[in-house]
Amino acid sequence: MQDSVETADSKKKIEQKEARPSRFRTGLLVVGSALLGGIAVALWNRRSLADIRNQSSEKESEPHPVSDDAIY
């Protein structure tokens, strides 16, 4: 009877020791994924905003024709 209690306790200790590194790895994976995702979004938005600015500056440089029926 005593042996079964000791083995159950030793199994719990082994499981706890194995759980710590796996939690650490999972945490590193989550943090790494968040950082890479943030960098990707920043680069994507930077490129998109630059394209929008270029389009708006090109439109402003062209003269707008005004019709006689325009209401001001």
C-alpha positions as a printed NumPy array, in Angstrom:
array([[  0.   ,   0.   ,   0.   ],
       [  2.828,   2.362,   0.857],
       [  4.467,   1.751,  -2.515],
       [  1.372,   2.825,  -4.426],
       [  1.217,   6.077,  -2.475],
       [  4.858,   6.826,  -3.161],
       [  4.517,   6.094,  -6.855],
       [  1.469,   8.319,  -7.138],
       [  3.354,  11.156,  -5.44 ],
       [  6.419,  10.645,  -7.594],
       [  4.236,  10.656, -10.745],
       [  2.703,  13.979,  -9.707],
       [  6.145,  15.469,  -9.123],
       [  7.347,  14.271, -12.517],
       [  4.244,  15.684, -14.228],
       [  4.732,  19.045, -12.503],
       [  8.374,  19.194, -13.58 ],
       [  7.426,  18.417, -17.186],
       [  4.586,  20.945, -17.18 ],
       [  6.822,  23.911, -16.33 ],
       [  9.032,  23.784, -19.439],
       [  6.037,  23.205, -21.703],
       [  4.282,  26.247, -20.218],
       [  7.439,  28.264, -20.731],
       [  7.66 ,  27.163, -24.365],
       [  3.998,  27.966, -24.901],
       [  4.49 ,  31.412, -23.408],
       [  7.476,  32.057, -25.654],
       [  5.464,  30.93 , -28.661],
       [  2.608,  33.275, -27.797],
       [  4.906,  36.243, -27.196],
       [  6.862,  35.574, -30.381],
       [  3.705,  35.254, -32.408],
       [  2.324,  38.504, -31.012],
       [  5.552,  40.358, -31.791],
       [  5.767,  39.05 , -35.342],
       [  2.099,  39.801, -35.915],
       [  2.521,  43.34 , -34.635],
       [  5.503,  43.941, -36.883],
       [  3.618,  42.561, -39.887],
       [  0.618,  44.814, -39.218],
       [  2.843,  47.865, -38.776],
       [  4.607,  47.223, -42.083],
       [  1.337,  46.529, -43.888],
       [ -0.307,  49.709, -42.595],
       [  2.791,  51.77 , -43.328],
       [  2.737,  50.693, -46.96 ],
       [ -1.022,  51.22 , -47.246],
       [ -0.865,  54.693, -45.711],
       [  1.965,  55.666, -48.046],
       [ -0.117,  54.54 , -51.034],
       [ -3.122,  56.545, -49.832],
       [ -0.987,  59.657, -49.336],
       [  0.471,  59.324, -52.833],
       [ -2.974,  58.969, -54.368],
       [ -4.367,  61.986, -52.521],
       [ -1.398,  64.203, -53.487],
       [ -1.778,  63.218, -57.158],
       [ -5.47 ,  64.108, -57.107],
       [ -4.84 ,  67.489, -55.482],
       [ -2.308,  68.52 , -58.113],
       [ -4.817,  68.059, -60.952],
       [ -7.205,  70.985, -61.508],
       [-10.854,  70.193, -60.898],
       [-13.235,  71.224, -63.639],
       [-16.134,  73.284, -62.296],
       [-19.44 ,  73.144, -64.067],
       [-21.726,  76.15 , -64.37 ],
       [-24.505,  74.328, -62.517],
       [-22.427,  73.671, -59.384],
       [-23.944,  74.818, -56.102],
       [-21.478,  76.386, -53.682]])
